[in-house]
Amino acid sequence: MFVVGLTGGIGSGKSAATDYLARRGIVIVDADLASRVVVEPGQPALHAIADRFGEAVLQDDGTLNRRALRDIVFSDDQARRDLEAITHPAIGEELRRQIRTSKTPYTVLVSPLLLEGSQKDMTHRILVIDATPELQMQRTVSRDQVPQAQVQAIMGAQMARARRLAMADDVVENHGQLDDLHTQLDTLHQRYLELAKHHAG
């Protein structure tokens, strides 16, 4: 299976890009969704989290109390590393499972942390959706109704824009209208169909 890894900073337009490719009939494997699946009740990762962090990170109905867990790991680097050691392998396995079951000519793996860890090893090409920091800020504040300082902190924690662009095979500039984004994606979609054909052959 030919896999395109898609990433970009917060507010860059990853969802707009994957929504469009999904409408073109391409399977989208979403790392954010996979990270929720692996901590559902009954999943081994949720048991491991409760063992490590205590029952306080579970709600009364047995689901994960994300806020309680976030409060613990936010201020404790070791706790965050322990959580990642539990969740990252489980997320990787779930992503590989979804990619294996995909039946479209190519598959898109979308992840905000694609380039930071080993997820990029599952892909054949890296597509970065790029926007100016000003646009990222503007879109995220209006979309999530959060203060600018919070968005600034998230942007500061993400990979630097220049480094992300340097690691890309393909870049879509999402600085304008949706039509511009779709036109660029149409061109890449055709290229990926060709690459997938050669890959399969």
C-alpha positions as CSV (number, residue, x, y, z in Angstrom):
1,M,0.0,0.0,0.0
2,F,1.4,3.4,-1.0
3,V,1.1,5.7,2.0
4,V,1.2,9.5,1.9
5,G,2.0,11.1,5.3
6,L,0.2,14.4,5.7
7,T,1.1,16.9,8.4
8,G,1.3,20.6,9.2
9,G,1.2,23.0,12.2
10,I,-2.0,23.8,14.1
11,G,-4.4,25.8,12.0
12,S,-2.6,25.0,8.7
13,G,-5.6,23.2,7.2
14,K,-4.8,19.5,7.6
15,S,-8.5,18.7,8.1
16,A,-9.6,20.8,5.0
17,A,-7.0,18.8,3.0
18,T,-8.0,15.4,4.2
19,D,-11.7,16.2,3.9
20,Y,-11.1,17.0,0.2
21,L,-9.0,13.8,-0.4
22,A,-11.7,11.7,1.3
23,R,-14.3,13.1,-1.1
24,R,-12.0,11.9,-3.9
25,G,-12.4,8.4,-2.4
26,I,-9.1,8.1,-0.6
27,V,-9.0,6.4,2.8
28,I,-7.7,8.7,5.6
29,V,-6.0,7.2,8.6
30,D,-6.1,9.7,11.4
31,A,-3.5,9.4,14.2
32,D,-5.6,11.6,16.5
33,L,-8.6,9.3,16.1
34,A,-6.3,6.2,16.6
35,S,-5.0,7.8,19.9
36,R,-8.6,7.8,21.1
37,V,-9.4,4.3,20.0
38,V,-6.5,2.8,21.9
39,V,-7.6,4.2,25.3
40,E,-11.3,3.1,25.0
41,P,-12.6,0.8,27.8
42,G,-11.4,-2.7,27.4
43,Q,-8.2,-1.7,25.5
44,P,-4.9,-2.9,27.0
45,A,-3.5,0.7,26.9
46,L,-6.3,2.0,29.2
47,H,-5.5,-0.8,31.8
48,A,-1.8,0.1,31.6
49,I,-2.6,3.8,32.1
50,A,-4.8,3.1,35.1
51,D,-2.1,0.9,36.6
52,R,0.6,3.6,36.2
53,F,-1.4,6.7,37.1
54,G,-4.1,5.3,39.4
55,E,-7.9,5.1,39.3
56,A,-8.2,8.9,39.5
57,V,-7.5,9.1,35.7
58,L,-10.7,7.1,35.1
59,Q,-14.3,8.5,35.0
60,D,-17.1,6.7,36.9
61,D,-18.1,4.9,33.7
62,G,-14.6,3.5,33.2
63,T,-13.6,5.9,30.4
64,L,-10.4,7.9,30.4
65,N,-10.5,11.2,32.3
66,R,-8.4,13.1,29.8
67,R,-8.3,16.3,31.8
68,A,-7.0,14.5,35.0
69,L,-4.4,12.7,32.9
70,R,-3.4,15.9,31.1
71,D,-3.0,17.7,34.4
72,I,-0.6,15.0,35.6
73,V,1.6,14.7,32.5
74,F,1.6,18.4,31.7
75,S,3.9,19.3,34.7
76,D,5.9,16.0,34.9
77,D,8.2,15.0,32.1
78,Q,8.7,11.5,33.5
79,A,5.0,10.9,33.7
80,R,4.6,12.2,30.1
81,R,7.4,9.8,28.9
82,D,5.7,6.9,30.8
83,L,2.3,7.7,29.1
84,E,4.0,7.9,25.6
85,A,5.7,4.5,26.3
86,I,2.2,3.0,26.8
87,T,0.3,4.8,24.1
88,H,2.7,5.2,21.2
89,P,3.2,1.5,20.4
90,A,-0.6,1.0,20.7
91,I,-1.3,3.9,18.3
92,G,1.4,2.7,15.9
93,E,-0.2,-0.8,15.8
94,E,-3.7,0.7,15.3
95,L,-2.4,2.9,12.4
96,R,-0.7,-0.1,10.7
97,R,-3.9,-2.1,11.1
98,Q,-6.0,0.6,9.4
99,I,-3.4,1.0,6.6
100,R,-3.4,-2.7,6.0
101,T,-7.2,-2.8,5.6
102,S,-7.4,0.2,3.2
103,K,-8.6,-0.7,-0.2
104,T,-8.0,2.7,-2.0
105,P,-5.2,3.3,-4.6
106,Y,-3.2,5.1,-1.9
107,T,-3.8,5.9,1.7
108,V,-3.2,9.2,3.6
109,L,-1.9,9.0,7.2
110,V,-2.6,12.3,8.8
111,S,-0.8,13.2,12.1
112,P,0.3,16.4,13.7
113,L,3.3,14.5,15.1
114,L,4.2,12.7,11.9
115,L,7.7,14.0,11.6
116,E,8.6,14.0,15.3
117,G,8.6,10.3,15.9
118,S,8.5,7.0,14.0
119,Q,5.1,7.4,12.3
120,K,6.9,8.8,9.2
121,D,8.5,5.3,8.8
122,M,5.0,4.0,7.7
123,T,4.9,6.5,4.8
124,H,6.4,6.7,1.3
125,R,6.0,10.5,0.8
126,I,5.5,13.4,3.2
127,L,3.0,16.1,2.3
128,V,3.1,19.3,4.4
129,I,0.1,21.6,4.5
130,D,1.7,25.0,5.1
131,A,0.3,28.3,6.3
132,T,1.9,31.5,7.7
133,P,2.1,31.7,11.5
134,E,-0.3,34.7,11.4
135,L,-2.9,32.6,9.5
136,Q,-2.4,29.6,11.9
137,M,-3.0,31.9,14.8
138,Q,-6.1,33.5,13.2
139,R,-7.7,30.2,12.2
140,T,-7.1,28.4,15.5
141,V,-8.3,31.3,17.7
142,S,-11.6,31.6,15.7
143,R,-12.1,27.8,15.3
144,D,-11.3,26.7,18.9
145,Q,-12.3,30.0,20.7
146,V,-9.0,29.9,22.7
147,P,-6.7,32.8,23.8
148,Q,-3.8,33.7,21.5
149,A,-1.3,32.8,24.3
150,Q,-2.5,29.2,24.3
151,V,-2.2,28.9,20.5
152,Q,1.3,30.5,20.7
153,A,2.3,27.9,23.3
154,I,1.0,25.0,21.0
155,M,2.8,26.5,18.0
156,G,6.0,26.8,20.1
157,A,5.8,23.2,21.1
158,Q,5.4,22.0,17.5
159,M,8.2,21.4,15.1
160,A,9.6,24.6,13.6
161,R,8.0,25.5,10.3
162,A,11.3,25.7,8.4
163,R,12.3,22.2,9.6
164,R,8.9,20.7,8.7
165,L,9.2,22.2,5.2
166,A,12.7,20.9,4.8
167,M,11.5,17.3,5.5
168,A,8.6,17.5,3.0
169,D,8.5,15.8,-0.4
170,D,5.4,17.9,-1.3
171,V,4.1,21.2,0.0
172,V,0.6,22.6,-0.4
173,E,0.4,26.3,0.5
174,N,-2.8,27.0,2.2
175,H,-2.6,30.8,2.3
176,G,-5.7,31.6,0.2
177,Q,-9.1,30.3,-0.6
178,L,-10.3,26.7,-0.4
179,D,-10.3,26.6,-4.2
180,D,-6.6,27.2,-4.3
181,L,-6.1,24.4,-1.8
182,H,-8.2,22.0,-3.8
183,T,-6.4,22.9,-7.1
184,Q,-3.0,22.0,-5.5
185,L,-4.4,18.8,-4.0
186,D,-5.9,17.8,-7.4
187,T,-2.5,17.9,-9.0
188,L,-0.9,15.9,-6.1
189,H,-3.8,13.4,-6.1
190,Q,-3.0,12.6,-9.8
191,R,0.7,12.3,-9.0
192,Y,0.0,10.0,-6.0
193,L,-2.3,7.7,-8.2
194,E,0.6,7.4,-10.6
195,L,3.2,6.7,-7.9
196,A,0.8,4.2,-6.2
197,K,0.5,2.4,-9.6
198,H,4.3,2.1,-9.9
199,H,4.6,1.1,-6.3
200,A,2.1,-1.8,-6.8
201,G,3.6,-2.8,-10.1
